[in-house]
Amino acid sequence: MSEPERRSAAPEPAATANSGAVGVIGLELRGDTPAPKKQVFSWALWDWATQPFNTVILTFIFTALYLTTEAFLPADIAALGEKDPVRVAAEAGLASGLGLGSTIAALAILLLAPVLGQRADAAGRQKLWLGIGTGALILCMLGLWFVEPTPSLFWLGVALISAGSVFGEIAAVNSNAMLVGIANPKTVGRISGLGWGFGYLGGIVALIIVVVFYAMDWFGLSADGGLPFRIIAVGCAVWAIVFSIPIFLNVPEPSLGRAERKVGFFASYGLLVRDVIGLYRNPETRPTFWFLLSSAVFRDGLGGVFTFGAVIAGQVFHFAFLELVAFGIAANLIAGVSTIIAGRFDDSFGPKRIILTSLGSMVVAGLAVFFLVDAGPIVFWIGGLVLCAFVGPAQAAARSFLARVTPAGREGEIFGLYATTGRAASWMASGAWTVLIALTAQTAFGILGIVIVLIAGFLLLLPVKAPR
C-alpha cells in the first residue's frame, strides 16, 4: 500500500470530550517504521533553501551591512565621524526601525498563522500552503532589488524583509507539520536537528559565495546604487527556488485532511479558540498548551540573537565587511554541527533538557558580551559564537518537543499556534531592543534586552511537563 493509503487505513482516533482534539499523539501513529531517506533529506533541503533569507539578508549582509548603515542616512549625517553622537543616534534609529518592522510582522503572524494551519489540516493541503508561503518569500527577496541606498527607500526595505518573515513563517508552519509524516518517536529529534543543521550549513555556503563575490571585486560590477547587495538578494531568491523543489516532489502530506473541521475563514477563529481551550482542559494535551506559552518567550529570544546579532557586530564592535562575513561563516558552521549532534542527544535525553541547557548557556554568553563590550571585538567573537552554538539545538529541540506532544490530525494547526505564539511574543525581544536603544541611544543596550527575554523563557519552561 502507498503511504497515503496507509494513512487513510489507519483507525480514526477517538475525540476528547471538550474539543475536536484527539486522544492520541500524532507522532505515535507512525509506529517505528522509518521514512525513506529520500523523503527525509528532501524535507531537510527546504531549510537549506530558505536559510539564505535569514543568514544573508536578515542577519549578516543585507540588513547589517546595507540597510542599517550610513547608506540610508541623510548625506549631512552620513558625512559625520563614526563616533559622532548625532550619527550614532541616527544609525540606532535605523536599527530601531528594523525592530519596529519585526514587531509588525509578529502581529500579522498572530492573525494568520494558526488559522491558515488549521485550514491546511482540514483540507490536507500543507504542501499547497508551503508553496504559497515559499513563493511569496521568494517574491519579497526579488523585491529587494528595488531598494536603492536612499533614505526614502529605507522603509521599503524594512517592509519587504518584514513581509518575507511573515511568509517564511507561514511556509515553516507547514514544513514543520510535514515533520510528523516522516519521523517517528525514536527519530524525531535527529530529523528535526538535521533540518536545522542543513539550514545552517546552507547559510555557510551562501555566505562563502558572498565572500567570493566580494573578493573578486563584485566581478567588476559598480558598487554604486547598492548594486552588489541588491544582486545578493536576487541570488538568495534563485537559491530558494532551486533547492525548495525536492520537498514538493518527494515528501507526502502529513495527513489526508479532516473534512469535519472544514469551516469558513472567519469561523476558523472560533474553532481555534475552542481548540486552545480543549488543549488546556484535556490532561493528555495540556503539556502542549503550556509548552506553546513558554516556547513563545524563549524562541523570541532565540530569534532576536540572529535578527539583531549582526547589527550589534557592525554598530557596537565595528566589524568590517570581511570580518562580519567570516564571523557569519564560523557562526553557521558551529550552529549547524552542534544542532545535528544535539539532535541525537534529544532522542536520548529528551528535548526539554537540551532546551534548558542551551538557554542557560546563552544567558551567560549574552551577559558576558554586554558587560565586557569595552574589551573589543574578541568579546563578540567568543560570546557570539557560544550563543550560536546553542541557538540551533534549542530551536531543533523545541520543534521535536512539540512534534512529540501534537495531537494527530492537527499538526498544521498546532505548529501554526507555535508560529503565532512565538511571533506574537516577538514584541518582547524586538520591543525590549527598541525601547532600550531609544532610551540610551546606544545599540549595545539591545543585547541586554535579548538576554532578559531568554531568562524569562528559561524560567517559564522549567515547570512544563516533558514529553516521553
C-alpha positions, 0 to 999 in steps of 0.5 A: 500500500502507498503511504497515503493509503496507509494513512487513510487505513489507519483507525480514526482516533477517538475525540476528547470530550471538550474539543475536536482534539484527539486522544492520541499523539500524532507522532505515535501513529507512525509506529517505528517504521522509518521514512525513506531517506529520500523523503527525509533529506528532501524535507531537510533541503527546504531549510537549506533553501530558505536559510539564505533569507535569514543568514544573508539578508536578515542577519549578516549582509543585507540588513547589517551591512546595507540597510542599517548603515550610513547608506540610508542616512541623510548625506549631512549625517552620513558625512559625520565621524563614526563616533559622532553622537548625532550619527550614532543616534541616527544609525540606532534609529535605523536599527530601531526601525528594523525592530519596529518592522519585526514587531509588525510582522509578529502581529500579522503572524498572530492573525494568520498563522494558526488559522491558515494551519488549521485550514491546511489540516482540514483540507490536507493541503500543507504542501499547497500552503508551503508553496504559497508561503515559499513563493511569496518569500521568494517574491519579497527577496526579488523585491529587494532589488528595488531598494536603492541606498536612499533614505526614502527607500529605507522603509521599503526595505524594512517592509519587504524583509518584514513581509518575507518573515511573515511568509517564511513563517507561514511556509515553516508552519507547514514544513514543520507539520510535514515533520510528523509524516516522516519521523517517528518517536525514536527519530524525531529529534535527529530529523528535526536537528538535521533540518536545522543543521542543513539550514545552517550549513546552507547559510555557510555556503551562501555566505562563502559565495558572498565572500567570493563575490566580494573578493573578486571585486563584485566581478567588476560590477559598480558598487554604486546604487547598492548594486552588489547587495541588491544582486545578493538578494536576487541570488538568495531568491534563485537559491530558494527556488532551486533547492525548495523543489525536492520537498514538493516532489518527494515528501507526502502530506502529513495527513489526508485532511479532516473534512469535519473541521472544514469551516469558513475563514472567519469561523476558523477563529472560533474553532481555534479558540475552542481548540486552545481551550480543549488543549488546556482542559484535556490532561493528555494535551495540556503539556502542549498548551503550556509548552506553546506559552513558554516556547513563545518567550524563549524562541523570541529570544532565540530569534532576536540573537540572529535578527539583531546579532549582526547589527550589534557586530557592525554598530557596537564592535565595528566589524568590517565587511570581511570580518562580519562575513567570516564571523557569519561563516564560523557562526553557521558552521558551529550552529549547524554541527552542534544542532545535528549532534544535539539532535541525537542527544534529544532522542536520548535525553529528551528535548526539554533538557537540551532546551534548558541547557542551551538557554542557560548557556546563552544567558551567560554568553549574552551577559558576558558580551554586554558587560565586557563590550569595552574589551573589543571585538574578541568579546563578540567573537567568543560570546557570539559564537557560544550563543550560536552554538546553542541557538540551533539545538534549542530551536531543533529541540523545541520543534521535536518537543512539540512534534512529540506532544501534537495531537494527530490530525492537527499538526498544521494547526498546532505548529501554526499556534507555535508560529503565532505564539512565538511571533506574537511574543516577538514584541518582547525581544524586538520591543525590549531592543527598541525601547532600550536603544531609544532610551540610551541611544546606544545599540549595545543596550539591545543585547541586554534586552535579548538576554532578559527575554531568554531568562524569562523563557528559561524560567517559564519552561522549567515547570512544563511537563516533558514529553516521553 
